[in-house]
Amino acid sequence: MLLTRSRRARRVAACTALALSAGMLLAGTASADTPAPRPAVEKPAPTAQPSKRVLPRPEGTARALGVANAGVAPRSDLDGDGLSDLIYRVGGTVYTSTTSDQGSEFSGFNEFAQDIIPLGDQDKNGSGPEVLTVSKFGTAALYGDASPSYAYQRWSGAGWQIYNKVFSPGDISGDGRADVLARTPSGELWVYVSTGTYGAPFRARQKVGNGWGAYDHLIGLGDSDGDGRGDFLARTPSGLLFYYGSTGSPYAVKARKQVGHGWQEFNQIVGIDDDNGNGIPDLLARGSDGTLWEYFGTGGGNLTARKKVGSDWGGAYQIGGAGNVPAHGKEGLLARDKAGTLYWYNTLGTGGLSPRDQLGEYGEALGATLFEVNSLDRDSISDTLQIFQGGLYNANGYLGAGWGSFNLIVGPGDLNGDGSGDFVARDGSGALWLYRSNRDGTALYSRVKVGSGWNAYSAIAGSGDYTGDGRNDLLARDKSGTLWLYQGTGRASVPFAARKRIGGGWNGYTKLAAPGDITGDGKGDLLAVNSAGRLFRYSGTGEASAPFKPRADIGHGYQTYNTLY
């Protein structure tokens, strides 16, 4: 029986869609003989959001006293008090730390905004800051005169999907406007100097340098050394923190200076501008348990000892201005028990899963051929695919015929750099095929053969980036228990590099599942269940040589499920 499920997509206002990449689309229109779908079952919205988040005001600080300092211009002052506020995303909805009970209208183009970059008052009209967003399809959108609940769209531009991180160090050109830096997966760093003009807000990009792929965080700090130009911080996956000061030219930076170590304990680090009134920018850092810490700047990238300023921030999937590479496309785990009942677990951003929600009726999915893949359409919520009577279906409908020969579908996300969700499918002969979707998840492009011999693997999984380059990867376990990494290339013709061995002994697990990022750092994680039903998390490191940390026990009773997706 055909089972279809819709998603609470939190969609944003529709606008002009970008051109699709070249390639023939497979027919996706259902014929009169196509089975009608059953009533949809709605996937629950994220549950990790407290009723209200307000940026804390440590005693004795400028924020507590309501005193702004003109030395460091705030980039996200939404309420006009001269101090920066936080903008953050839960699922696909944007909130602010001033009025976080309801979503803020910062997103456009009916496209999920994966990253948010506050830029301050670019047009110098005193009516609120400008905010840049980057969508999953690479649309950069500039919003002006931002308030705690709304921002007006001023401009948009395509092609930003070539970057895995976009951030602002503040003003590095000397004109009083915050500029933008962007890094490619190969480690090139480019600068976009701001113009203050809505129709063309950035000058043509200029290259700053190479080798920036060594960092998993790039954090816009602001002017920390008092020269009137913006500076930034960079963190390695091992937790070393480096300071890069301005040279006076937007096209070069000073040699790096180490200003910290042990920073790997934080999953998102955010420049908050001057929060204590001394004219030097400060820093917020979120721990893996959702605790929020503040470091006050003392100059030259140096910081005071940290102070705890909040908790329960794990549910903020992506904080505006945070230095990590943001994850998107799958935010949870689908499970089917032996009776055929489906359950959904949301992620908490702290390495754990929420209590489960039942989807549909008891036993409704018994015998159904289901697969969970990264979002195929314009939102950030994963899609459920079903093979039924040789046809392939998702929540948007019928995707095509001829699927009866396939025994496995895995959807790690975008594999060719156009932002659309993609998936791979293994047929009975062991051949693996790449299928690319259009931006609405309603049709598929012509398939591309990835390779043969994939029936040598007893499990294949993947959701997100395991190597730190922002490209989506694939994991495969062979029948001897060896786990292999297939690193994404971003090219549809050859979507994966040669495999790399991760380690042995993985046949001790009865189930492997890729839930996306459940630790809040933007890196893909892996879940494994042993024969006793214990659930273990392997947190992503962002390093290809050793993509996972040692396992952590995060649950029990998972032997009740026959499948995890």
C-alpha positions as CSV (number, residue, x, y, z in Angstrom):
1,M,0.0,0.0,0.0
2,L,1.3,3.4,-0.9
3,L,2.3,5.6,2.0
4,T,2.9,9.3,1.6
5,R,4.0,11.8,4.1
6,S,4.1,15.6,4.1
7,R,6.5,17.8,6.0
8,R,5.9,20.9,8.1
9,A,8.1,22.9,5.8
10,R,8.0,26.4,7.2
11,R,8.2,27.7,3.7
12,V,9.0,31.3,2.9
13,A,7.4,33.7,0.5
14,A,7.6,32.7,-3.1
15,C,9.8,34.7,-5.6
16,T,11.5,34.2,-8.9
17,A,13.2,30.8,-9.0
18,L,16.8,30.5,-10.3
19,A,17.6,28.7,-13.5
20,L,18.0,24.9,-13.3
21,S,21.2,23.3,-14.2
22,A,21.4,21.6,-17.6
23,G,20.2,18.1,-18.0
24,M,17.1,16.2,-19.1
25,L,14.3,15.8,-16.6
26,L,12.7,12.4,-16.2
27,A,9.0,12.4,-16.5
28,G,7.3,12.8,-13.1
29,T,3.7,13.2,-14.1
30,A,1.4,10.5,-12.8
31,S,-0.8,8.7,-15.3
32,A,-4.4,7.6,-14.8
33,D,-3.1,4.2,-13.7
34,T,-0.8,5.7,-11.0
35,P,-2.1,4.6,-7.5
36,A,-3.6,7.5,-5.6
37,P,-1.7,8.5,-2.4
38,R,-3.0,7.8,1.0
39,P,-3.7,10.6,3.5
40,A,-0.5,12.4,4.4
41,V,1.2,12.1,7.8
42,E,2.9,15.3,8.9
43,K,6.4,15.3,10.2
44,P,6.6,17.2,13.5
45,A,8.3,20.6,13.7
46,P,11.6,20.9,15.7
47,T,10.9,20.5,19.4
48,A,14.2,21.9,20.7
49,Q,13.1,25.5,20.8
50,P,12.4,27.1,24.2
51,S,9.5,29.5,24.3
52,K,11.8,32.5,24.3
53,R,15.5,33.1,23.9
54,V,16.8,36.5,25.0
55,L,20.5,37.4,24.7
56,P,21.7,37.6,28.3
57,R,22.9,40.8,30.0
58,P,25.8,40.0,32.3
59,E,25.9,42.3,35.3
60,G,28.1,45.4,34.9
61,T,28.3,45.2,31.1
62,A,27.2,47.8,28.5
63,R,24.4,45.4,27.6
64,A,23.1,45.3,31.2
65,L,23.4,49.1,31.5
66,G,22.0,49.8,28.1
67,V,25.1,51.8,27.2
68,A,26.4,51.7,23.6
69,N,29.9,52.5,22.7
70,A,30.6,54.1,19.3
71,G,34.0,52.5,19.0
72,V,32.7,49.3,17.4
73,A,29.7,49.6,15.2
74,P,27.1,46.9,15.9
75,R,26.3,44.6,13.0
76,S,22.9,43.3,14.3
77,D,21.4,46.0,16.4
78,L,17.7,45.2,15.8
79,D,16.1,47.2,18.6
80,G,18.1,50.4,18.3
81,D,19.9,50.3,21.7
82,G,23.4,50.4,20.0
83,L,24.2,46.8,20.9
84,S,24.2,43.7,18.7
85,D,21.4,41.2,19.0
86,L,21.3,37.6,17.9
87,I,19.5,36.3,14.8
88,Y,19.2,32.5,14.6
89,R,17.5,29.7,12.7
90,V,15.4,26.8,14.1
91,G,14.7,24.5,11.2
92,G,13.8,26.8,8.4
93,T,12.4,29.6,10.5
94,V,14.4,32.7,11.5
95,Y,14.1,34.2,15.1
96,T,15.8,37.0,16.9
97,S,16.9,37.2,20.5
98,T,14.7,40.2,21.2
99,T,11.4,38.8,20.2
100,S,11.9,35.0,19.7
101,D,8.3,33.9,20.4
102,Q,7.6,34.2,16.7
103,G,9.5,33.7,13.5
104,S,11.0,36.8,11.8
105,E,10.6,37.4,8.0
106,F,14.2,37.4,6.9
107,S,14.0,34.8,4.2
108,G,12.8,35.1,0.6
109,F,12.8,33.3,-2.7
110,N,10.9,30.3,-1.3
111,E,14.4,28.9,-0.6
112,F,15.7,27.8,2.7
113,A,18.3,30.2,4.1
114,Q,21.1,28.1,5.4
115,D,23.4,30.9,6.6
116,I,22.7,34.4,8.0
117,I,25.4,37.2,8.0
118,P,24.6,40.5,9.8
119,L,26.3,43.5,8.1
120,G,25.2,46.5,10.1
121,D,23.8,49.8,8.7
122,Q,25.2,49.6,5.2
123,D,23.0,52.4,3.8
124,K,23.7,54.8,6.7
125,N,20.0,55.6,7.1
126,G,19.8,54.8,10.8
127,S,16.8,52.6,10.3
128,G,18.2,49.2,11.3
129,P,21.0,46.9,10.0
130,E,21.3,45.1,6.8
131,V,21.4,41.3,6.9
132,L,22.7,39.0,4.2
133,T,21.3,35.4,3.8
134,V,22.6,32.6,1.6
135,S,20.1,30.0,0.5
136,K,20.7,26.3,-0.2
137,F,20.6,27.1,-3.9
138,G,23.3,29.7,-3.6
139,T,21.0,32.8,-3.7
140,A,22.5,35.6,-1.7
141,A,19.8,38.0,-0.5
142,L,20.3,41.4,1.2
143,Y,17.7,42.6,3.6
144,G,17.6,46.2,4.9
145,D,16.3,48.1,7.9
146,A,16.0,44.9,9.9
147,S,13.9,45.0,13.1
148,P,13.3,42.3,15.7
149,S,10.5,40.8,13.5
150,Y,11.0,41.9,9.9
151,A,13.5,43.0,7.2
152,Y,12.9,44.4,3.7
153,Q,14.5,42.6,0.8
154,R,16.8,44.9,-1.2
155,W,18.8,42.7,-3.5
156,S,19.6,39.2,-4.5
157,G,22.3,37.5,-6.5
158,A,22.9,33.9,-7.7
159,G,26.1,31.8,-7.7
160,W,27.1,31.8,-4.1
161,Q,26.8,28.0,-3.8
162,I,30.5,27.9,-4.8
163,Y,31.3,28.9,-1.2
164,N,31.1,26.7,1.9
165,K,31.4,29.7,4.2
166,V,30.4,33.3,4.0
167,F,31.1,35.8,6.9
168,S,31.8,39.4,7.6
169,P,34.8,40.7,9.6
170,G,33.3,44.2,9.7
171,D,34.7,47.1,7.7
172,I,38.0,46.1,6.1
173,S,38.0,48.7,3.3
174,G,37.8,51.8,5.5
175,D,34.5,53.2,4.2
176,G,32.5,52.5,7.4
177,R,30.6,49.6,5.9
178,A,31.0,45.9,6.7
179,D,32.5,43.8,3.9
180,V,32.1,40.1,3.2
181,L,34.6,37.3,2.9
182,A,33.7,33.9,1.3
183,R,35.7,30.6,1.2
184,T,35.5,27.9,-1.5
185,P,35.7,24.2,-0.7
186,S,39.3,24.2,-2.1
187,G,40.3,26.8,0.5
188,E,40.3,30.0,-1.6
189,L,39.3,33.1,0.3
190,W,37.6,36.0,-1.6
191,V,36.5,39.4,-0.5
192,Y,33.4,41.4,-1.6
193,V,33.8,45.0,-0.7
194,S,30.5,46.7,0.2
195,T,29.2,49.7,-1.8
196,G,26.2,50.8,0.3
197,T,24.1,50.7,-2.9
198,Y,21.1,48.4,-3.0
199,G,21.1,47.7,-6.7
200,A,24.8,46.5,-6.6
201,P,25.8,46.1,-2.9
202,F,29.2,44.5,-3.6
203,R,32.1,45.3,-5.9
204,A,33.5,42.5,-8.0
205,R,35.2,39.9,-5.8
206,Q,39.0,39.9,-5.3
207,K,41.1,36.9,-4.1
208,V,42.7,37.2,-0.7
209,G,44.6,33.9,-0.7
210,N,44.7,30.1,-0.6
211,G,44.9,27.5,2.2
212,W,41.9,28.6,4.2
213,G,40.4,25.1,4.2
214,A,42.5,24.3,7.3
215,Y,39.9,26.0,9.4
216,D,36.4,24.7,10.4
217,H,35.4,28.1,11.8
218,L,35.8,31.6,10.3
219,I,34.5,34.2,12.7
220,G,33.9,37.8,11.9
221,L,35.2,39.7,14.9
222,G,35.2,43.4,14.1
223,D,38.0,45.9,14.9
224,S,39.9,44.3,17.7
225,D,43.2,46.2,17.4
226,G,41.9,49.8,17.1
227,D,43.1,50.5,13.6
228,G,39.5,51.2,12.3
229,R,39.4,48.0,10.2
230,G,37.7,44.7,10.8
231,D,39.5,41.6,11.9
232,F,38.5,37.9,12.2
233,L,39.3,34.7,14.0
234,A,39.9,31.2,12.6
235,R,39.6,27.9,14.4
236,T,41.2,24.5,13.4
237,P,39.3,21.3,14.0
238,S,41.8,20.5,16.8
239,G,40.7,23.7,18.6
240,L,43.5,26.1,17.9
241,L,42.2,29.7,17.6
242,F,44.0,32.2,15.5
243,Y,43.6,36.0,15.0
244,Y,43.9,37.7,11.6
245,G,44.3,41.5,11.8
246,S,43.7,43.9,8.9
247,T,46.6,45.3,6.9
248,G,44.6,48.4,5.8
249,S,43.9,46.7,2.4
250,P,40.7,44.6,2.0
251,Y,42.7,42.2,-0.2
252,A,45.3,41.0,2.4
253,V,45.5,40.2,6.1
254,K,48.4,40.1,8.6
255,A,50.1,36.9,9.5
256,R,48.1,34.9,11.9
257,K,48.6,35.0,15.7
258,Q,47.4,32.2,18.0
259,V,45.1,33.4,20.7
260,G,43.7,30.2,22.1
261,H,43.5,26.5,22.3
262,G,40.9,24.0,23.4
263,W,38.2,25.7,21.4
264,Q,37.0,22.4,19.9
265,E,34.5,22.1,22.8
266,F,32.4,24.8,21.1
267,N,30.1,24.0,18.2
268,Q,29.3,27.6,17.1
269,I,31.3,30.7,17.8
270,V,29.9,34.2,17.1
271,G,31.3,37.7,17.0
272,I,28.9,39.9,19.0
273,D,30.7,43.2,18.5
274,D,31.2,45.4,21.6
275,D,29.1,44.0,24.4
276,N,30.7,45.6,27.4
277,G,31.3,49.2,26.3
278,N,35.1,49.2,26.2
279,G,35.3,49.7,22.4
280,I,36.7,46.2,21.7
281,P,34.6,43.5,20.1
282,D,33.5,40.5,22.1
283,L,32.7,36.8,21.4
284,L,30.0,34.3,22.2
285,A,30.7,30.6,22.1
286,R,28.1,27.8,22.4
287,G,29.2,24.6,24.2
288,S,28.1,21.1,22.9
289,D,25.5,21.0,25.8
290,G,23.8,24.2,24.6
291,T,25.5,26.4,27.2
292,L,26.3,29.9,26.0
293,W,29.6,31.6,27.1
294,E,30.9,35.1,26.6
295,Y,34.5,36.2,26.1
296,F,35.2,40.0,26.3
297,G,37.9,41.3,24.0
298,T,41.0,43.0,25.4
299,G,42.5,44.0,22.0
300,G,44.5,42.3,19.2
301,G,42.2,39.3,19.2
302,N,42.9,38.5,22.9
303,L,40.1,37.6,25.2
304,T,39.2,37.5,28.9
305,A,38.3,34.3,30.7
306,R,34.8,33.1,29.8
307,K,31.6,33.8,31.6
308,K,28.4,31.7,31.4
309,V,25.6,33.8,30.1
310,G,22.9,31.3,29.0
311,S,21.8,27.8,28.6
312,D,19.4,25.8,26.4
313,W,20.8,27.3,23.2
314,G,21.3,23.9,21.5
315,G,18.1,24.2,19.6
316,A,19.3,27.2,17.6
317,Y,20.4,25.2,14.6
318,Q,22.4,28.1,13.1
319,I,23.2,31.4,14.8
320,G,23.7,34.4,12.5
321,G,27.4,35.3,12.2
322,A,28.6,31.9,13.6
323,G,31.8,30.7,12.0
324,N,30.9,27.1,11.3
325,V,29.8,25.7,7.9
326,P,26.0,25.3,8.4
327,A,24.3,22.0,7.9
328,H,21.0,21.5,6.2
329,G,18.8,19.0,4.5
330,K,18.2,16.5,7.3
331,E,17.5,17.2,10.9
332,G,16.4,14.0,12.6
333,L,15.9,10.3,12.4
334,L,13.1,8.2,11.0
335,A,12.5,4.8,12.6
336,R,10.2,1.9,11.8
337,D,9.4,-0.7,14.4
338,K,8.7,-4.4,13.7
339,A,5.0,-3.8,13.7
340,G,5.4,-1.3,10.8
341,T,4.8,1.8,12.8
342,L,6.8,4.9,11.9
343,Y,8.4,7.3,14.5
344,W,10.3,10.5,14.1
345,Y,13.1,11.8,16.3
346,N,14.1,15.5,16.1
347,T,17.6,16.6,16.8
348,L,18.5,18.7,19.9
349,G,21.7,20.2,18.7
350,T,23.4,18.8,21.7
351,G,24.2,15.3,20.5
352,G,20.9,13.7,21.5
353,L,17.5,13.1,20.1
354,S,14.1,14.3,21.2
355,P,11.4,12.0,22.4
356,R,9.9,10.2,19.5
357,D,6.7,11.2,17.7
358,Q,4.5,8.6,16.1
359,L,3.8,9.2,12.4
360,G,0.5,7.9,11.1
361,E,-1.4,4.9,12.2
362,Y,-0.1,1.8,14.0
363,G,1.4,-0.6,11.6
364,E,0.8,1.7,8.6
365,A,4.2,1.2,7.0
366,L,4.5,-2.6,7.5
367,G,6.0,-4.0,4.3
368,A,6.5,-0.6,2.7
369,T,9.8,0.0,0.9
370,L,10.9,3.4,2.3
371,F,14.1,5.5,2.3
372,E,14.8,8.8,4.0
373,V,16.9,11.3,2.0
374,N,18.1,14.9,2.4
375,S,15.6,17.5,1.3
376,L,14.9,17.3,-2.4
377,D,12.9,20.6,-2.6
378,R,13.2,24.2,-1.4
379,D,13.0,23.5,2.4
380,S,15.5,22.0,4.9
381,I,13.4,19.0,5.9
382,S,14.3,15.5,4.8
383,D,12.1,13.6,2.3
384,T,10.7,10.1,2.5
385,L,10.9,8.1,-0.7
386,Q,8.8,5.0,-1.4
387,I,9.0,2.4,-4.1
388,F,5.5,1.1,-4.7
389,Q,4.5,-1.2,-7.6
390,G,7.7,-0.2,-9.4
391,G,7.1,3.5,-9.1
392,L,9.0,6.0,-7.0
393,Y,7.1,8.5,-4.8
394,N,7.7,11.3,-2.4
395,A,5.4,13.7,-0.6
396,N,5.2,15.8,-3.8
397,G,3.9,12.8,-5.8
398,Y,5.0,10.4,-8.4
399,L,8.7,10.6,-9.6
400,G,8.8,7.9,-12.2
401,A,8.6,4.2,-13.1
402,G,11.1,1.4,-13.3
403,W,12.3,1.4,-9.7
404,G,11.4,-2.3,-8.9
405,S,15.0,-3.4,-9.5
406,F,16.5,-1.1,-6.9
407,N,17.2,-2.4,-3.4
408,L,18.7,0.7,-1.7
409,I,18.4,4.5,-1.9
410,V,20.7,6.9,0.1
411,G,20.3,10.7,0.0
412,P,23.4,12.5,1.3
413,G,22.3,15.9,-0.2
414,D,23.6,18.0,-3.0
415,L,26.3,16.2,-4.9
416,N,26.9,18.4,-7.9
417,G,27.0,21.9,-6.4
418,D,23.7,23.3,-7.6
419,G,22.0,23.2,-4.1
420,S,19.3,20.7,-5.1
421,G,19.1,17.5,-3.1
422,D,20.5,14.4,-4.8
423,F,20.4,10.7,-4.0
424,V,22.1,7.5,-5.1
425,A,20.4,4.2,-5.8
426,R,21.7,0.7,-6.0
427,D,20.2,-1.8,-8.4
428,G,20.2,-5.6,-8.2
429,S,23.4,-6.0,-10.2
430,G,25.3,-3.8,-7.7
431,A,25.5,-0.7,-9.9
432,L,25.2,2.6,-8.1
433,W,23.4,5.5,-9.9
434,L,23.2,9.2,-9.1
435,Y,19.8,10.9,-9.4
436,R,19.6,14.7,-9.2
437,S,16.3,16.4,-8.4
438,N,14.9,19.7,-9.6
439,R,14.4,22.4,-7.1
440,D,10.9,21.5,-6.2
441,G,11.5,17.8,-5.7
442,T,8.9,17.0,-8.4
443,A,11.2,15.4,-11.1
444,L,14.6,13.9,-11.6
445,Y,17.3,14.5,-14.1
446,S,18.8,11.7,-16.2
447,R,20.7,9.4,-14.0
448,V,24.5,9.1,-13.9
449,K,26.3,5.8,-13.2
450,V,28.6,6.1,-10.3
451,G,30.1,2.6,-10.4
452,S,29.7,-1.1,-10.1
453,G,30.3,-3.6,-7.3
454,W,28.4,-1.8,-4.7
455,N,26.6,-5.0,-3.6
456,A,29.8,-5.7,-1.7
457,Y,28.5,-3.4,1.0
458,S,26.1,-4.5,3.7
459,A,25.2,-0.9,4.6
460,I,25.5,2.5,2.8
461,A,24.6,5.7,4.6
462,G,25.2,9.5,4.4
463,S,23.7,12.8,5.2
464,G,25.9,15.9,5.1
465,D,29.6,16.7,5.2
466,Y,32.1,14.5,7.1
467,T,35.3,16.0,5.8
468,G,34.9,19.7,6.5
469,D,34.9,21.0,2.9
470,G,31.2,21.7,2.8
471,R,30.5,18.9,0.2
472,N,28.3,16.0,1.0
473,D,29.9,12.5,1.5
474,L,28.9,8.9,1.6
475,L,29.8,6.0,4.0
476,A,29.8,2.3,3.1
477,R,30.4,-0.8,5.3
478,D,31.6,-3.9,3.5
479,K,30.7,-7.4,4.6
480,S,34.0,-7.8,6.6
481,G,33.0,-4.9,8.8
482,T,35.3,-2.3,7.3
483,L,33.9,1.2,7.0
484,W,34.8,3.3,4.0
485,L,34.5,7.0,3.3
486,Y,33.6,8.3,-0.2
487,Q,34.4,12.0,-0.2
488,G,32.1,14.2,-2.3
489,T,33.7,16.1,-5.2
490,G,30.8,18.4,-6.1
491,R,30.8,17.0,-9.7
492,A,27.9,15.0,-11.0
493,S,30.1,13.1,-13.6
494,V,32.3,11.8,-10.8
495,P,30.5,12.5,-7.5
496,F,32.9,10.7,-5.2
497,A,36.7,10.5,-4.8
498,A,38.4,7.2,-4.3
499,R,37.3,5.5,-1.1
500,K,39.3,5.9,2.2
501,R,39.3,3.3,4.9
502,I,38.0,4.6,8.3
503,G,38.4,1.5,10.4
504,G,37.3,-2.1,11.0
505,G,34.9,-3.8,13.4
506,W,31.7,-2.1,12.2
507,N,29.9,-5.4,11.6
508,G,29.3,-5.3,15.4
509,Y,26.4,-3.0,14.6
510,T,23.1,-4.2,13.4
511,K,22.0,-0.8,12.1
512,L,23.8,2.4,10.8
513,A,22.0,5.6,10.2
514,A,22.9,9.1,9.1
515,P,20.7,11.7,10.9
516,G,22.6,14.8,9.6
517,D,24.1,17.1,12.2
518,I,22.8,16.4,15.7
519,T,25.6,18.1,17.6
520,G,25.0,21.6,16.3
521,D,28.4,22.2,14.7
522,G,27.3,21.8,11.0
523,K,29.3,18.5,10.6
524,G,27.6,15.3,9.7
525,D,27.2,12.7,12.4
526,L,26.6,8.9,12.3
527,L,24.5,6.7,14.5
528,A,25.0,2.9,15.1
529,V,22.9,0.3,17.0
530,N,24.4,-2.9,18.5
531,S,22.6,-6.2,19.0
532,A,21.6,-5.2,22.5
533,G,19.8,-2.1,21.2
534,R,22.2,0.5,22.4
535,L,22.4,3.6,20.3
536,F,25.8,5.2,19.8
537,R,26.7,8.5,18.2
538,Y,29.9,9.1,16.2
539,S,30.3,12.9,16.1
540,G,31.8,14.3,12.9
541,T,35.2,16.0,13.2
542,G,35.3,17.6,9.8
543,E,38.7,15.9,9.0
544,A,39.0,13.4,6.2
545,S,41.8,11.5,7.8
546,A,39.7,10.8,10.9
547,P,36.1,11.9,10.3
548,F,34.6,10.7,13.6
549,K,35.3,11.1,17.3
550,P,35.1,8.1,19.6
551,R,31.6,6.8,20.1
552,A,29.2,8.1,22.7
553,D,26.3,6.1,24.2
554,I,23.1,8.1,23.8
555,G,20.2,5.7,24.1
556,H,18.8,2.2,24.5
557,G,15.9,0.1,23.4
558,Y,16.5,0.6,19.7
559,Q,16.3,-3.2,19.1
560,T,12.5,-2.5,18.8
561,Y,13.2,-1.1,15.3
562,N,13.9,-3.1,12.2
563,T,15.0,-0.1,10.2
564,L,16.5,3.3,11.0
565,Y,16.7,6.0,8.2
